[in-house]
Amino acid sequence: MLKKRKAFLTLLTVAWMILLATPSFAKSFSLRDAGPSLWIFMIIGAVIILLQLIPATILFFSFIGSVSTMTLRRKKVPGKDRMKEEEKMVLPGYGPLAVEK
């Protein structure tokens, strides 16, 4: 039963494709009266394509920034402290605390 149904659907699809491909069923159309609607369609399509450039530029410059940061970043030297002695801040009361029980 299942094989007969698949064969019938395949035959029906092939027949439908043949009927649509014949010149008598093919519809002809003219672009003579499609002027304003064609221009509106093209303008809306161009706007949609241009709006895709906004996230594309954000992703592009994000990629460039991350790659340049990884390649141009200075390596940290473990024993070298970057702050000068004058820039270091001493916190008042910094030291061991006595805890009473």
C-alpha positions in Angstrom: 0.0 0.0 0.0 2.8 2.4 0.9 4.7 1.7 -2.3 1.6 2.3 -4.4 1.0 5.6 -2.6 4.6 6.8 -3.1 4.5 5.8 -6.8 1.2 7.6 -7.2 2.6 10.8 -5.6 5.7 10.6 -7.7 3.6 10.2 -10.9 1.3 13.1 -9.9 4.3 15.3 -9.2 5.9 14.5 -12.6 2.6 15.1 -14.4 2.2 18.5 -12.6 5.7 19.5 -13.6 5.1 18.6 -17.2 1.8 20.5 -17.3 3.4 23.6 -15.8 6.3 23.4 -18.3 4.1 23.4 -21.4 3.7 26.8 -23.2 -0.1 26.7 -23.0 -0.1 26.8 -19.2 2.9 29.1 -18.9 1.7 32.6 -18.1 3.3 35.5 -19.9 3.6 38.8 -18.1 4.6 42.3 -19.1 6.7 44.8 -17.1 5.0 47.7 -18.9 2.6 48.4 -16.0 4.9 47.2 -13.2 7.0 50.5 -13.1 6.2 52.0 -9.6 5.8 48.6 -7.9 9.1 47.4 -9.4 10.9 50.6 -8.1 9.4 50.2 -4.7 10.5 46.6 -4.5 14.0 47.5 -5.6 14.2 50.4 -3.1 13.0 48.3 -0.2 15.4 45.5 -1.2 18.3 48.0 -1.3 17.4 49.4 2.1 17.3 45.9 3.6 20.7 45.1 2.1 22.2 48.4 3.4 20.8 47.8 6.9 22.8 44.5 7.0 26.0 46.6 6.8 25.5 48.0 10.3 26.0 44.7 12.2 28.6 43.6 9.7 30.8 46.7 10.4 30.4 46.2 14.1 31.5 42.6 13.8 34.4 43.6 11.5 35.8 46.3 13.7 35.3 44.1 16.8 37.4 41.4 15.1 40.1 43.9 14.1 40.2 45.3 17.6 40.5 41.9 19.3 43.2 40.6 16.8 45.3 43.8 17.2 45.0 43.6 21.0 46.2 40.1 21.0 49.1 40.8 18.7 50.3 44.2 20.0 49.8 43.7 23.7 52.9 43.9 25.8 53.9 40.8 27.7 53.8 41.0 31.5 57.1 40.5 33.3 56.4 38.6 36.5 59.1 40.3 38.7 58.7 43.8 37.4 56.3 46.1 39.1 54.9 48.8 36.7 54.0 51.4 39.4 56.7 53.8 40.6 57.4 54.1 44.3 55.8 57.6 44.4 52.5 56.3 42.8 52.0 53.6 45.4 49.4 54.4 48.0 49.8 53.4 51.7 46.5 52.6 53.3 46.1 53.7 56.9 45.7 51.0 59.4 47.1 48.4 57.1 48.6 45.5 59.1 47.8 42.6 61.3 44.7 42.9 63.5 44.3 41.6 66.9 41.1 39.6 67.4 39.7 39.4 70.9 37.5 36.4 71.9 
